[in-house]
Amino acid sequence: MSTEGRKDSTEGGSSSRTAAGSSAAADQQQQQQQQQTSAALSRYESQKKRDWNTFGQYLKNQTPPVALSQCNCNHVVEFMRYLDQFGKTKVHLHGCVFFGQPDPPAPCTCPLRQAWGSLDALIGRLRAAYEEHGGSPETNPFGNGAIRVYLREVKECQAKARGIPYKKKKRKRSQLKGNEEDNQPKLLP
């Protein structure tokens, strides 16, 4: 009997150790999955998170600090102007001898700015991040028309300063499609 008692106690002890071991293994597996998820963020997601945090810090550093709920398109435009100090794109001023030249032969003292393409991508990421953080599309300050106007002005200004003419692309007429569809015979249900 004593061997049976030992057998039972051994089985009971091993099953409790197995349960504890599988629980620890499950916890470890869950932690690894969380680490992989955070490590596996796409480049876009990483940039979006970094941009969101940078914008939030910018709002906190305002005097007085601005709450995200109080943020409007003016704050966004000022943020883009603030970012110009970290830009790497040379934008020639009107008085510069190299204004309008795509490849200037010598350096000049014109300021460096953020390229309009970088700003456009930034606004797209911030617009998405705003909505992911609970903001509604109707109140999204990054989707405001004033932002699009500002970006268009930056694009045109930078294109002129580099001597690259900016022309709007002509849209194909959707009326042609509509006319073709009207001429097609319609099947009755």
Steps between C-alpha positions, in 0.01 A plus 500: 500500500778729576620477140152591378496796736832613367378456147195715565698769674760498224235529231325776689826686550603468139162614372513813715853569377387444141208741542729763648754437226242529223364819657850649506557384144172660390598826670840491335344427161257791542788735590694386193197563279461850643869570441476371144191712437670813628823413320315411181346845450533602139714798411184700437353407839826587676518838327134568575553424869814716513328788317199480731722514807699792354183696426368429850827623650484812280152579637617445859792740448274785388442781747241434628496128415233398252283194559451276201125563520569874460738454206397659171644545151697809609696286745571251222629771264720643777632149566599465133674840513678390818627189319662717230796559730584130466457493121763399247354649183659823377230750405641804319354837590380745232809718542744211461700485176424128481122542530337292229810296418458124543873437557674806648876508429598626846370502857284783629359618833136413424321307773444127520137392526295184524424365155131527414483126432623427851241736646226346289590149619523625860150647485365174357650302788377749762154502347482122532644504853246760613212275398668192651520684831125560506465824305216529255568568130275808516714669767838379372723810486740321263226461241403867500497684167745759636761224528456404135531867398819539707652186349413615147667837567813329633511274194465788255751716687760226509446412135548864394809539717658197332390605152265209452170609349199366684199423288181334606436165343192497282234263617344264256141580441270263676227606257653276234440198721148618574420543130638157414291340773187680376552358149531141625185289483351440841389157606170467675494307827 
